[in-house]
Amino acid sequence: MSTSSIVFAVAEIWLVFLMSSLCALPVRSGRAFPGIGVNYGTVANNLPIPKEVAQLIQNSNIEKIKIYTADPAVLQAFENTGIRVVVGLPDEMIPLIGRSPNAAQAWVKERLAPFYPATAITHAAVGNEILTQRNPALINQLVPAMENIQKALVSLGMDQIKVSTPNSMAVLTTSYPPSSSAFQPTLLPVIKSLLDFLSRTGSSFMVNTYPYFAYSQDPHGISLDYALFRNNPGVIDSNSGLRYTSLFDAQVDAVYYAMNAAGNNQVPVIVSETGWPSHGDPNEIGCTSTNAQEYNNNLIRHVTSAAGTPYKPGIFIDTFIFALFNENLKPGPSSERNFGLLYPDKSSVYETDLFKSASIHKSPQTTMPCKQMPYTPLSISTSQNAPAKSYRTEATTPLWCIADSQAGTPLLRQSLDYACANGANCSAIQPGQSCFFPNTLVAHASYAYNSYFQRMGRKSWNCFFNNAAFVTTSNPSYGDCTYPSN
């Protein structure tokens, strides 16, 4: 055979191989926007099944999703879709995972390995806003848990999956001007260990940034135009001289400057949550469907433009919008249940660039839009980011967390032990005390879970316990046994 014949034969074989490989790749109907993902939360009882959600995402412009727990049904539904997935590890597992490499190995092997790489898992997100929960048992074990998950991934040949943890903006002691930002001094030792881990493993610092909450806390001092990416004169950082025309950029740069002040300027930032509620209670400010639509569409255009921020120009900021669906069981004010881009029936709350083909659903008349406040520029140069606070406000409606009797004895027992060891007041369920009877695992677990839920801030994830509990508005107190509601 001549040399030229051999060359053509090899080329033909290579072409056939290439075409067959391309045919094997997942095909999407939608055109994914680079850098844009959504948080797929499931604190609801009326959501579509995961397979329908996976098909919905494939037909959208969404590039990736973030889920809060390694739900097998969700991970299986996203197999061979090409959608990238960030998988959460629940808060309550952190002490065990931090102390036990074997537990970390088991979690990765049982929860991630069966679906990888068919499901394009990119990150394991350990906990959610752990550093601002004021729980030493969680804070002290956070980085050890991340180290153990990382080692487990490497040992199983899954080291392309990065490990990180989402943080609240409240990890900062100050965020304005961005160039003066710094981490809370009490958190700095853990933050430095975290940054060292992220740098060594090539991972990213995850942060939940909510211009909405900053604006709602100071609507007279923060321009709505500034919060919604509208045209505005901007705010000058007096130290750096940089001009900020969006609160989002100012918040992201505040994190970059704080990391630099902590001695690490190599770690990129991922915005793990950001969004704007479309409805809320009458006393909540600024949460209308018009504002939510404008914020999210402007956010999408800003991120996909790769403009970066004034401090970090020309970079993609991977960003996850909160949230995919309105979730009807989330505790707190009405705004908490109205961050979704979609209703549970998959229709749009408002039109976005992510779901151009989705039908538009009118807002329910029973839900009150939040108040609009006039903007008067009162000392905007000193309050543009508002005080650093947790990104969720406390619920005004009484809420309780109780055990799910269908969860099974091992999980209920494990979660009961966790709650009592990590902040719950379990004295009332001891022999001779007011809540000892009925002496059943479900009753004792309910009391312990609720105590933990109330003490940790009444966030939805404080009543997760690996699906062993749920939030209720029905008071479970009985006789002399009183379940706290705050």
VOBALO-456266 format. One record per residue (C-alpha): residue number from 1; x, y, z. Coordinates in Angstrom, 3 decimals. Layout:
<kedrens>
<kedren NUM <X Y Z>> ...
</kedrens>
This chain:
<kedrens>
<kedren 1 <0.000 0.000 0.000>> <kedren 2 <1.361 3.432 -0.914>> <kedren 3 <2.114 6.085 1.678>> <kedren 4 <-0.688 8.268 0.371>> <kedren 5 <-3.172 5.397 0.634>> <kedren 6 <-2.179 4.820 4.239>> <kedren 7 <-2.649 8.508 5.019>> <kedren 8 <-6.117 8.547 3.459>> <kedren 9 <-7.085 5.326 5.267>> <kedren 10 <-5.989 6.717 8.642>> <kedren 11 <-7.803 9.970 7.929>> <kedren 12 <-10.985 8.084 7.061>> <kedren 13 <-10.805 6.021 10.254>> <kedren 14 <-10.212 9.176 12.308>> <kedren 15 <-13.161 10.930 10.658>> <kedren 16 <-15.470 7.999 11.410>> <kedren 17 <-14.257 7.979 15.029>> <kedren 18 <-14.750 11.724 15.356>> <kedren 19 <-18.275 11.632 13.935>> <kedren 20 <-19.281 8.742 16.170>> <kedren 21 <-17.886 10.586 19.194>> <kedren 22 <-19.827 13.708 18.316>> <kedren 23 <-23.013 11.694 17.874>> <kedren 24 <-22.513 10.295 21.378>> <kedren 25 <-22.416 13.739 22.970>> <kedren 26 <-25.605 15.024 24.616>> <kedren 27 <-27.671 17.293 22.391>> <kedren 28 <-29.383 20.402 23.735>> <kedren 29 <-32.329 22.217 22.271>> <kedren 30 <-31.473 25.453 24.074>> <kedren 31 <-28.442 27.693 23.612>> <kedren 32 <-26.614 27.765 26.918>> <kedren 33 <-25.526 31.172 28.172>> <kedren 34 <-21.931 30.926 29.380>> <kedren 35 <-21.555 31.448 33.092>> <kedren 36 <-25.274 31.312 33.955>> <kedren 37 <-26.794 28.658 36.193>> <kedren 38 <-29.812 28.356 38.487>> <kedren 39 <-30.391 27.002 41.973>> <kedren 40 <-32.800 24.074 41.779>> <kedren 41 <-34.322 24.020 45.260>> <kedren 42 <-36.982 21.529 46.283>> <kedren 43 <-38.527 22.944 49.478>> <kedren 44 <-42.004 22.454 48.037>> <kedren 45 <-44.675 19.794 47.639>> <kedren 46 <-45.886 20.697 44.154>> <kedren 47 <-42.819 20.644 41.879>> <kedren 48 <-42.523 18.669 38.633>> <kedren 49 <-40.592 15.409 38.725>> <kedren 50 <-36.829 15.660 38.152>> <kedren 51 <-36.999 14.168 34.637>> <kedren 52 <-39.358 16.942 33.559>> <kedren 53 <-37.072 19.531 35.136>> <kedren 54 <-34.064 18.110 33.294>> <kedren 55 <-35.930 18.351 29.983>> <kedren 56 <-36.975 21.898 30.832>> <kedren 57 <-33.373 22.924 31.506>> <kedren 58 <-32.172 21.255 28.300>> <kedren 59 <-34.628 23.348 26.309>> <kedren 60 <-33.525 26.559 28.036>> <kedren 61 <-30.441 28.769 27.877>> <kedren 62 <-29.228 27.568 31.286>> <kedren 63 <-25.726 26.120 31.393>> <kedren 64 <-25.690 24.577 34.866>> <kedren 65 <-27.667 23.940 38.040>> <kedren 66 <-26.917 23.851 41.743>> <kedren 67 <-28.775 21.445 44.019>> <kedren 68 <-28.724 21.435 47.809>> <kedren 69 <-28.413 17.709 48.393>> <kedren 70 <-27.302 14.662 46.421>> <kedren 71 <-30.802 13.522 45.477>> <kedren 72 <-30.405 10.341 43.392>> <kedren 73 <-33.541 11.057 41.357>> <kedren 74 <-32.230 14.492 40.365>> <kedren 75 <-28.715 13.278 39.590>> <kedren 76 <-30.077 10.445 37.478>> <kedren 77 <-32.452 12.779 35.631>> <kedren 78 <-29.513 14.937 34.517>> <kedren 79 <-27.455 12.045 33.169>> <kedren 80 <-26.275 12.605 29.575>> <kedren 81 <-27.884 16.037 29.378>> <kedren 82 <-24.681 18.082 29.226>> <kedren 83 <-25.970 20.244 32.090>> <kedren 84 <-23.272 20.886 34.674>> <kedren 85 <-24.268 20.192 38.268>> <kedren 86 <-23.077 21.532 41.630>> <kedren 87 <-24.100 19.093 44.378>> <kedren 88 <-24.633 20.187 47.981>> <kedren 89 <-23.693 18.303 51.127>> <kedren 90 <-26.140 19.103 53.985>> <kedren 91 <-24.947 21.111 56.989>> <kedren 92 <-25.717 18.396 59.498>> <kedren 93 <-23.281 15.960 57.856>> <kedren 94 <-20.274 18.260 58.266>> <kedren 95 <-19.167 17.180 61.797>> <kedren 96 <-19.184 13.504 60.835>> <kedren 97 <-17.506 14.073 57.461>> <kedren 98 <-14.920 16.343 59.095>> <kedren 99 <-13.967 13.750 61.674>> <kedren 100 <-14.165 10.654 59.495>> <kedren 101 <-12.404 10.154 56.140>> <kedren 102 <-14.344 6.896 55.869>> <kedren 103 <-17.659 8.779 56.087>> <kedren 104 <-16.459 11.163 53.361>> <kedren 105 <-15.439 8.201 51.216>> <kedren 106 <-18.836 6.589 51.734>> <kedren 107 <-20.725 9.773 50.812>> <kedren 108 <-18.770 10.259 47.586>> <kedren 109 <-19.000 6.574 46.672>> <kedren 110 <-22.740 6.293 47.401>> <kedren 111 <-24.029 9.744 46.410>> <kedren 112 <-21.792 10.940 43.558>> <kedren 113 <-19.883 8.037 42.012>> <kedren 114 <-22.930 6.112 40.675>> <kedren 115 <-23.870 9.104 38.491>> <kedren 116 <-20.474 10.462 37.466>> <kedren 117 <-19.401 11.218 34.760>> <kedren 118 <-22.748 10.638 33.000>> <kedren 119 <-24.028 13.468 35.157>> <kedren 120 <-21.591 16.354 34.692>> <kedren 121 <-20.887 17.055 38.374>> <kedren 122 <-18.450 19.965 38.620>> <kedren 123 <-18.454 20.859 42.328>> <kedren 124 <-19.337 19.475 45.733>> <kedren 125 <-20.666 22.367 47.833>> <kedren 126 <-20.116 21.533 51.504>> <kedren 127 <-22.857 23.109 53.625>> <kedren 128 <-24.430 26.508 53.078>> <kedren 129 <-23.344 29.727 54.824>> <kedren 130 <-21.690 27.714 57.597>> <kedren 131 <-19.307 30.437 58.739>> <kedren 132 <-22.123 32.800 59.726>> <kedren 133 <-24.257 30.253 61.578>> <kedren 134 <-22.412 30.768 64.900>> <kedren 135 <-22.175 27.023 65.393>> <kedren 136 <-18.622 26.064 66.430>> <kedren 137 <-19.254 22.371 65.744>> <kedren 138 <-19.935 23.212 62.099>> <kedren 139 <-17.378 25.987 61.665>> <kedren 140 <-14.488 24.011 63.154>> <kedren 141 <-15.180 20.964 61.013>> <kedren 142 <-15.914 22.791 57.737>> <kedren 143 <-12.422 22.786 56.213>> <kedren 144 <-11.595 19.269 57.536>> <kedren 145 <-14.826 18.049 55.886>> <kedren 146 <-13.824 19.700 52.618>> <kedren 147 <-10.358 18.130 52.849>> <kedren 148 <-11.875 14.682 53.413>> <kedren 149 <-14.319 15.034 50.515>> <kedren 150 <-11.438 16.154 48.279>> <kedren 151 <-9.311 13.143 49.288>> <kedren 152 <-12.236 10.821 48.653>> <kedren 153 <-12.765 12.281 45.176>> <kedren 154 <-9.065 11.848 44.342>> <kedren 155 <-9.002 8.253 45.606>> <kedren 156 <-11.997 7.385 43.416>> <kedren 157 <-10.574 9.029 40.301>> <kedren 158 <-13.080 11.902 40.456>> <kedren 159 <-10.607 14.700 41.151>> <kedren 160 <-12.030 16.862 38.343>> <kedren 161 <-14.865 17.631 40.774>> <kedren 162 <-13.908 20.690 42.823>> <kedren 163 <-14.874 21.209 46.460>> <kedren 164 <-16.079 24.534 47.880>> <kedren 165 <-18.626 25.989 50.320>> <kedren 166 <-21.150 28.826 49.764>> <kedren 167 <-20.717 31.845 52.044>> <kedren 168 <-22.929 34.730 53.083>> <kedren 169 <-21.811 38.319 52.520>> <kedren 170 <-21.953 38.499 56.325>> <kedren 171 <-18.482 36.918 56.451>> <kedren 172 <-17.300 40.480 55.711>> <kedren 173 <-16.947 42.958 58.532>> <kedren 174 <-17.347 45.773 56.001>> <kedren 175 <-18.096 45.837 52.293>> <kedren 176 <-17.922 49.549 51.454>> <kedren 177 <-15.944 50.871 49.842>> <kedren 178 <-15.098 47.545 48.165>> <kedren 179 <-11.355 48.239 48.406>> <kedren 180 <-11.625 48.454 52.220>> <kedren 181 <-13.436 45.140 52.608>> <kedren 182 <-12.193 42.605 55.121>> <kedren 183 <-13.343 39.354 56.643>> <kedren 184 <-14.727 39.183 60.168>> <kedren 185 <-11.683 39.001 62.495>> <kedren 186 <-13.157 36.063 64.429>> <kedren 187 <-13.538 34.108 61.194>> <kedren 188 <-10.151 34.981 59.738>> <kedren 189 <-8.266 31.838 60.901>> <kedren 190 <-10.874 29.571 59.308>> <kedren 191 <-11.115 31.798 56.222>> <kedren 192 <-7.349 31.584 55.703>> <kedren 193 <-7.474 27.788 55.948>> <kedren 194 <-10.386 27.784 53.518>> <kedren 195 <-8.577 30.018 51.025>> <kedren 196 <-5.455 27.873 51.270>> <kedren 197 <-7.536 24.779 50.493>> <kedren 198 <-9.282 26.439 47.553>> <kedren 199 <-5.978 27.681 46.149>> <kedren 200 <-4.243 24.289 46.495>> <kedren 201 <-7.091 22.420 44.824>> <kedren 202 <-7.860 24.930 42.070>> <kedren 203 <-11.343 25.605 43.400>> <kedren 204 <-13.352 28.823 43.844>> <kedren 205 <-14.727 30.935 46.687>> <kedren 206 <-18.524 30.670 46.596>> <kedren 207 <-20.561 33.615 47.843>> <kedren 208 <-24.283 34.385 47.983>> <kedren 209 <-24.727 38.008 46.896>> <kedren 210 <-28.131 39.671 47.114>> <kedren 211 <-28.357 43.325 46.039>> <kedren 212 <-32.071 42.984 46.826>> <kedren 213 <-31.466 42.551 50.557>> <kedren 214 <-28.992 45.433 50.664>> <kedren 215 <-31.501 47.666 48.857>> <kedren 216 <-34.467 46.561 50.981>> <kedren 217 <-32.529 47.339 54.174>> <kedren 218 <-31.610 50.853 52.983>> <kedren 219 <-33.961 51.962 50.169>> <kedren 220 <-33.321 55.651 50.849>> <kedren 221 <-29.556 55.316 50.702>> <kedren 222 <-29.251 52.854 47.821>> <kedren 223 <-30.563 53.728 44.376>> <kedren 224 <-32.888 51.173 42.828>> <kedren 225 <-31.202 51.926 39.492>> <kedren 226 <-27.873 50.972 41.078>> <kedren 227 <-29.319 47.717 42.455>> <kedren 228 <-30.990 46.726 39.136>> <kedren 229 <-28.059 47.400 36.737>> <kedren 230 <-29.881 50.394 35.230>> <kedren 231 <-28.081 53.420 33.858>> <kedren 232 <-26.921 55.536 36.789>> <kedren 233 <-24.040 57.888 37.628>> <kedren 234 <-22.400 55.205 39.719>> <kedren 235 <-20.492 55.283 42.993>> <kedren 236 <-16.781 56.044 43.253>> <kedren 237 <-14.587 53.941 45.519>> <kedren 238 <-12.635 56.700 47.269>> <kedren 239 <-9.579 54.469 47.765>> <kedren 240 <-9.243 52.770 44.376>> <kedren 241 <-10.871 55.469 42.267>> <kedren 242 <-12.949 52.796 40.527>> <kedren 243 <-16.511 53.661 39.501>> <kedren 244 <-19.262 51.144 40.299>> <kedren 245 <-22.524 51.287 38.366>> <kedren 246 <-24.025 48.133 39.872>> <kedren 247 <-24.313 46.908 43.437>> <kedren 248 <-23.678 43.360 42.211>> <kedren 249 <-20.189 44.301 40.995>> <kedren 250 <-19.475 46.181 44.218>> <kedren 251 <-20.421 43.133 46.298>> <kedren 252 <-18.328 40.754 44.190>> <kedren 253 <-15.309 43.071 44.304>> <kedren 254 <-15.727 43.426 48.066>> <kedren 255 <-15.105 39.682 48.307>> <kedren 256 <-12.080 39.882 46.014>> <kedren 257 <-10.579 42.718 48.077>> <kedren 258 <-11.256 40.844 51.332>> <kedren 259 <-9.462 37.768 49.989>> <kedren 260 <-6.563 39.962 48.956>> <kedren 261 <-6.444 41.467 52.446>> <kedren 262 <-6.371 37.926 53.848>> <kedren 263 <-3.270 37.196 51.788>> <kedren 264 <-4.761 35.316 48.839>> <kedren 265 <-5.572 36.954 45.510>> <kedren 266 <-5.482 33.845 43.314>> <kedren 267 <-8.867 32.272 44.092>> <kedren 268 <-11.727 33.067 41.668>> <kedren 269 <-15.239 33.885 42.867>> <kedren 270 <-18.403 31.981 42.029>> <kedren 271 <-21.699 33.699 42.852>> <kedren 272 <-23.534 30.680 44.242>> <kedren 273 <-26.811 32.538 44.803>> <kedren 274 <-28.284 35.834 43.668>> <kedren 275 <-31.814 36.858 42.789>> <kedren 276 <-34.755 39.159 43.356>> <kedren 277 <-38.219 38.216 44.684>> <kedren 278 <-41.256 38.910 42.515>> <kedren 279 <-43.744 39.227 45.404>> <kedren 280 <-43.807 39.520 49.158>> <kedren 281 <-45.578 40.839 52.211>> <kedren 282 <-46.883 44.439 52.226>> <kedren 283 <-44.105 45.558 54.575>> <kedren 284 <-41.339 44.196 52.315>> <kedren 285 <-39.715 46.713 50.037>> <kedren 286 <-39.007 46.514 46.312>> <kedren 287 <-40.020 42.953 45.493>> <kedren 288 <-42.175 43.278 42.380>> <kedren 289 <-42.215 41.109 39.277>> <kedren 290 <-41.018 44.090 37.242>> <kedren 291 <-37.966 44.565 39.448>> <kedren 292 <-37.253 40.828 39.544>> <kedren 293 <-37.475 40.569 35.765>> <kedren 294 <-35.215 43.562 35.258>> <kedren 295 <-32.642 42.411 37.794>> <kedren 296 <-32.318 38.878 36.436>> <kedren 297 <-32.295 39.838 32.749>> <kedren 298 <-29.727 42.575 33.338>> <kedren 299 <-27.692 40.166 35.456>> <kedren 300 <-27.695 37.592 32.648>> <kedren 301 <-26.544 40.150 30.091>> <kedren 302 <-23.872 41.465 32.424>> <kedren 303 <-22.436 38.034 33.244>> <kedren 304 <-22.495 36.725 29.685>> <kedren 305 <-20.778 39.850 28.383>> <kedren 306 <-17.631 38.793 30.274>> <kedren 307 <-17.177 42.435 31.265>> <kedren 308 <-16.128 41.325 34.717>> <kedren 309 <-16.041 43.905 37.498>> <kedren 310 <-14.149 47.187 37.901>> <kedren 311 <-11.500 45.404 40.020>> <kedren 312 <-11.466 42.217 37.905>> <kedren 313 <-12.330 43.323 34.346>> <kedren 314 <-12.717 40.895 31.470>> <kedren 315 <-13.545 37.743 33.443>> <kedren 316 <-16.535 35.429 33.551>> <kedren 317 <-18.185 35.378 36.966>> <kedren 318 <-19.959 32.032 37.143>> <kedren 319 <-23.352 32.938 38.611>> <kedren 320 <-26.287 30.888 39.871>> <kedren 321 <-29.673 32.632 39.952>> <kedren 322 <-31.878 31.884 42.933>> <kedren 323 <-34.106 30.142 42.114>> <kedren 324 <-35.577 27.938 39.405>> <kedren 325 <-39.025 27.530 41.026>> <kedren 326 <-41.142 29.313 43.598>> <kedren 327 <-40.977 26.966 46.606>> <kedren 328 <-44.170 26.962 48.661>> <kedren 329 <-42.772 25.378 51.832>> <kedren 330 <-39.885 27.765 52.430>> <kedren 331 <-40.201 29.448 55.836>> <kedren 332 <-40.089 33.174 56.408>> <kedren 333 <-41.837 36.136 54.800>> <kedren 334 <-43.674 35.781 51.486>> <kedren 335 <-40.660 36.956 49.499>> <kedren 336 <-38.873 33.727 50.477>> <kedren 337 <-41.411 31.727 48.489>> <kedren 338 <-41.262 34.024 45.469>> <kedren 339 <-37.684 34.050 44.207>> <kedren 340 <-38.456 31.593 41.418>> <kedren 341 <-38.169 32.188 37.692>> <kedren 342 <-40.946 29.631 37.195>> <kedren 343 <-44.115 28.489 38.866>> <kedren 344 <-44.341 24.791 39.792>> <kedren 345 <-46.452 24.210 36.645>> <kedren 346 <-43.338 25.270 34.647>> <kedren 347 <-44.892 28.516 33.407>> <kedren 348 <-42.878 31.718 33.757>> <kedren 349 <-43.365 34.099 36.663>> <kedren 350 <-42.091 36.732 34.196>> <kedren 351 <-40.264 36.518 30.895>> <kedren 352 <-36.502 36.088 31.045>> <kedren 353 <-33.779 35.522 28.507>> <kedren 354 <-33.395 31.997 29.919>> <kedren 355 <-36.892 30.818 28.990>> <kedren 356 <-37.831 32.752 25.887>> <kedren 357 <-40.350 30.123 24.808>> <kedren 358 <-41.993 29.649 28.203>> <kedren 359 <-45.511 30.941 28.684>> <kedren 360 <-46.021 33.928 30.956>> <kedren 361 <-48.166 33.385 34.017>> <kedren 362 <-49.870 36.347 35.641>> <kedren 363 <-49.071 36.898 39.291>> <kedren 364 <-51.670 35.491 41.703>> <kedren 365 <-53.973 38.193 42.995>> <kedren 366 <-53.681 36.812 46.527>> <kedren 367 <-49.985 37.685 46.745>> <kedren 368 <-49.187 41.265 47.666>> <kedren 369 <-46.430 43.096 45.791>> <kedren 370 <-43.785 44.636 47.998>> <kedren 371 <-43.673 48.360 48.594>> <kedren 372 <-41.774 50.665 46.276>> <kedren 373 <-39.806 53.319 48.157>> <kedren 374 <-38.663 56.663 46.757>> <kedren 375 <-34.914 56.981 46.515>> <kedren 376 <-33.262 59.909 48.225>> <kedren 377 <-29.465 59.764 48.086>> <kedren 378 <-28.673 59.904 51.782>> <kedren 379 <-24.953 59.296 52.257>> <kedren 380 <-24.786 56.805 49.418>> <kedren 381 <-21.022 56.966 49.590>> <kedren 382 <-21.065 55.249 52.968>> <kedren 383 <-24.027 52.880 52.785>> <kedren 384 <-24.217 51.487 49.279>> <kedren 385 <-23.786 47.878 50.369>> <kedren 386 <-25.754 48.147 53.617>> <kedren 387 <-24.545 46.550 56.836>> <kedren 388 <-23.226 43.032 56.395>> <kedren 389 <-26.097 40.796 57.422>> <kedren 390 <-27.227 37.259 56.764>> <kedren 391 <-28.957 37.178 53.415>> <kedren 392 <-32.207 35.831 54.817>> <kedren 393 <-34.543 37.716 57.111>> <kedren 394 <-36.199 35.936 60.014>> <kedren 395 <-39.715 34.627 59.681>> <kedren 396 <-42.541 36.585 61.283>> <kedren 397 <-45.030 33.687 61.012>> <kedren 398 <-44.617 31.031 63.744>> <kedren 399 <-42.874 28.007 62.257>> <kedren 400 <-41.793 24.673 63.663>> <kedren 401 <-39.612 21.830 62.431>> <kedren 402 <-40.785 18.280 63.107>> <kedren 403 <-39.628 14.786 62.253>> <kedren 404 <-40.955 12.862 59.281>> <kedren 405 <-42.290 9.604 60.704>> <kedren 406 <-41.570 7.882 57.366>> <kedren 407 <-37.845 8.689 57.476>> <kedren 408 <-36.848 5.429 59.157>> <kedren 409 <-35.314 4.671 62.545>> <kedren 410 <-31.581 4.876 61.636>> <kedren 411 <-31.882 8.298 59.992>> <kedren 412 <-34.147 9.703 62.727>> <kedren 413 <-31.749 8.470 65.432>> <kedren 414 <-28.656 9.805 63.650>> <kedren 415 <-30.272 13.203 63.099>> <kedren 416 <-31.552 13.340 66.699>> <kedren 417 <-28.033 12.715 68.000>> <kedren 418 <-26.661 15.352 65.627>> <kedren 419 <-29.188 18.008 66.713>> <kedren 420 <-28.596 17.435 70.430>> <kedren 421 <-24.810 17.535 69.969>> <kedren 422 <-24.813 20.671 67.825>> <kedren 423 <-26.875 23.346 69.516>> <kedren 424 <-30.347 21.945 70.234>> <kedren 425 <-31.619 22.109 73.813>> <kedren 426 <-32.633 18.505 74.447>> <kedren 427 <-33.135 18.753 78.208>> <kedren 428 <-36.954 18.688 77.900>> <kedren 429 <-36.940 15.175 76.371>> <kedren 430 <-34.940 13.626 79.214>> <kedren 431 <-36.687 11.282 81.706>> <kedren 432 <-38.912 13.165 84.125>> <kedren 433 <-39.019 16.308 81.981>> <kedren 434 <-42.039 17.931 80.302>> <kedren 435 <-41.531 16.446 76.810>> <kedren 436 <-40.235 12.971 77.684>> <kedren 437 <-43.651 11.420 77.019>> <kedren 438 <-44.615 10.077 74.587>> <kedren 439 <-41.319 8.210 74.832>> <kedren 440 <-40.974 7.610 71.092>> <kedren 441 <-38.167 8.313 68.677>> <kedren 442 <-40.383 10.454 66.425>> <kedren 443 <-41.582 12.638 69.318>> <kedren 444 <-38.091 13.141 70.758>> <kedren 445 <-36.606 13.779 67.315>> <kedren 446 <-39.303 16.362 66.554>> <kedren 447 <-38.510 18.312 69.707>> <kedren 448 <-34.756 18.193 69.068>> <kedren 449 <-35.072 19.105 65.383>> <kedren 450 <-37.290 22.058 66.243>> <kedren 451 <-34.905 23.319 68.914>> <kedren 452 <-32.030 23.147 66.429>> <kedren 453 <-34.150 24.858 63.742>> <kedren 454 <-35.087 27.758 66.016>> <kedren 455 <-31.574 28.262 67.394>> <kedren 456 <-29.789 28.107 64.036>> <kedren 457 <-31.855 30.874 62.464>> <kedren 458 <-34.994 29.176 61.099>> <kedren 459 <-33.581 28.755 57.586>> <kedren 460 <-35.133 26.023 55.466>> <kedren 461 <-31.898 24.047 55.457>> <kedren 462 <-31.838 24.081 59.288>> <kedren 463 <-34.845 21.720 59.063>> <kedren 464 <-33.457 19.336 56.487>> <kedren 465 <-31.685 16.548 58.390>> <kedren 466 <-31.202 14.597 55.161>> <kedren 467 <-34.968 14.610 54.485>> <kedren 468 <-35.827 13.415 58.008>> <kedren 469 <-37.804 16.561 58.893>> <kedren 470 <-40.043 19.259 57.469>> <kedren 471 <-41.300 22.747 58.364>> <kedren 472 <-44.875 23.216 59.544>> <kedren 473 <-47.113 26.102 60.599>> <kedren 474 <-49.103 23.816 62.941>> <kedren 475 <-47.982 24.124 66.542>> <kedren 476 <-46.861 20.646 67.717>> <kedren 477 <-46.953 21.618 71.421>> <kedren 478 <-49.090 19.493 73.726>> <kedren 479 <-49.959 19.519 77.416>> <kedren 480 <-47.009 20.903 79.353>> <kedren 481 <-44.630 20.308 76.435>> <kedren 482 <-44.049 23.575 74.605>> <kedren 483 <-42.181 23.678 71.309>> <kedren 484 <-40.374 27.020 70.929>> <kedren 485 <-41.259 29.057 67.821>> <kedren 486 <-38.453 31.619 67.931>> 
</kedrens>
